[in-house]
Amino acid sequence: MSGRTLIAGIGNVFLGDDGFGVETVRRLSEPGHGLPDHVEVVDIGVRGVHLAYQLLDGYDTLVLVDATARGAAPGTLYLIDAAEPGSIAPQSPVLDGHQMSPDAVLALLDTLCAGTGGTPPRRILVVGCEPGCLEEGIGLSEPVAAAVPEAVRMVLDLVRRPDGGLLDEERNAAAN
């Protein structure tokens, strides 16, 4: 594996808190964060098919940043290890580039890798935030906007770790 890491912000900025991933990677792209050279940050938005094809370029780690409804209070952050059983429900790929959820992107990636001989990322993590409002409108709700700086810190901690591994407490949080 290459050791390369891709941080991908996912979401629709026209649906309120669904823009969480896009806003978080926008902040990560600002100067001064000192990202390691092997880390690339991209705003995928609603272009899930593009993400699947980009991953064929060979990344060891993928960090998806997205609004993630799991039933907690709006603004709650999650670190989800996609390798954990049941963390991301498997689905068949839906080839509507504007409706692809992370699980559909990963299913499409598996199909593309099988067809091209490519290798999917060894490690896939999701930094998610519980949305408060997914109705039409631009801008994050107050609790989700307040969670963005902490999400930036979470992602930076993940990519700066020498071994790239999760801490025990992160594994426990990912299981919940």
N, C-alpha and C positions, 0 to 999 in steps of 0.2 A: 504494500500500500504506500501511497505517496506521503502520508502525514498531513495532507492538505485538509483544511476545514472550511466548510461553507456555512455561513449564517444567512438564513433566508427569511425575510419578513413576508408573511402571507396575510392577505385580507383585502377587503373592499372598503376603501376610505369613504365611500358614499353610503355606508351602512353603519354609522356611528362607531360603536366599540369594536366592530369587525376590523377597523383600521389600526388596532393595537400593534400588530406585528410590523406593519409598514412604518408607523411612528417610532417604534423601538429601534429598528434598523437605521432609520434616518438619523436618530441620535447617535447610534454607534458609529455612523459614517462621519460624524463631525470630527474635526482635528482634535488632537490631544488625548485620545484614548490609548495610544501606544499599542495597537493590535500587533501581534506577532506577524511576521512576513508570510507565514503559511496560511493565514486566515483571510478569507474573502467575504465581504458583506454585500448582499444584494437585496434589492426591493423587488420581490416577485409579484406582489399585489395579487391579482386574480389570474396570473399566467402560469397555472399549474403545469401545463404541458411543457412550457419553456423550462421550468425547474427540473422536470424529469429528464429532459434531454441534456441540460447543463450538468446533471449529476453523472452522465456518461463520461465526462471529462476526467473522472477519477478523483474522488474525494474520500478520505479516510473517515471523516466525521461530518455529519450534517446536523446543524442546530436549526430547527424550525421555530419561528417566533410567531405565535398566532393567538387569537381569541379562542378560548377553550372552555366551553360550558360543561361544568362538572357538578354544579349545584351549590357552590359556596357563595359567599357574599361577593358582590361586584368588586373587582380590584384584587381579589385573591390570586396570587401567583402560584403556578405549579411547575415543577420540573418532572417531566415524564420521560422515562427511558422506553423507547419504542420496542426494545427487545423483551421487556417484561410482558408475559402473557396477558392479553386483554387490555393492554394500555392503549392500543389503537386498533379499533375494530377493522378486520380485513374486509375489503370490498373489491368488486371488479372495477377496473378503470372505467370512468365515465369520460368520454372524449369531448366534453364541452369545456373548453379552456377557461370559461368564466365561472364554472361551478365545481371545480375540483378541490375537494378537501384534502388535507395531508394524507389520509389513508388511501384515497384514490390516486394521488401522485405516487405513493410508494408502490401501489399495485401496478400502475403503469410502468414504473421504473423496473420492477421485477420482470415484466413482459419484455421491455426494451433490452434489458441485460441478457435475457435468455436468447433473444434474437440476434444480438450483436456480439455476444461473448464478453460484454462488459461486466464490471464488478460493482455492486451497490456499496454504499458507505458501510464500513464495519460497525459504526456506531451512529445511531440516530436518536437525538434528544429533542424534546419539545419544551420550550419555555412558553407556557400558556398563561393567559390571564382570564379570569372569570368576567364575562361581559355583563354590563348592566342594561344596555340598550342597543338593539340591533336594527332599529328602525331607520328608514331613509333619513339622511342628514349627515353633514360633514362635521367632524369633531368628536372627540372622546368624551364620555361622561366624566364627571369629577373624580370618582374613585379609580377609574381605569387610567385616566391621565396621571393621577398621583402614583400609580404603580409603575409607570414607564421608567423612571430613574432606577428603581430597584431591579427591574428586569434587565436594564443595561448592565448593572453591577453583576447580576447572576450570569449573564452571558460572558462578560469579561472574566469572571472567576473561572468559568468552565474552560475557556480557551487559553488561559494563562497557566493552568496547572501543568506541571512538567509531564506527568503521566497521563493526563487527559481523563483520569478516572473520576468516578463519582465518589463523594464522601458517603459514609454510612448513613448520615442523617438525610442526605439527598436521595439515597436509594429508598429510604423509608418514606420520604415525601412523594417520590415518584410512584410508590405502590398505592398511595391513597388517592 
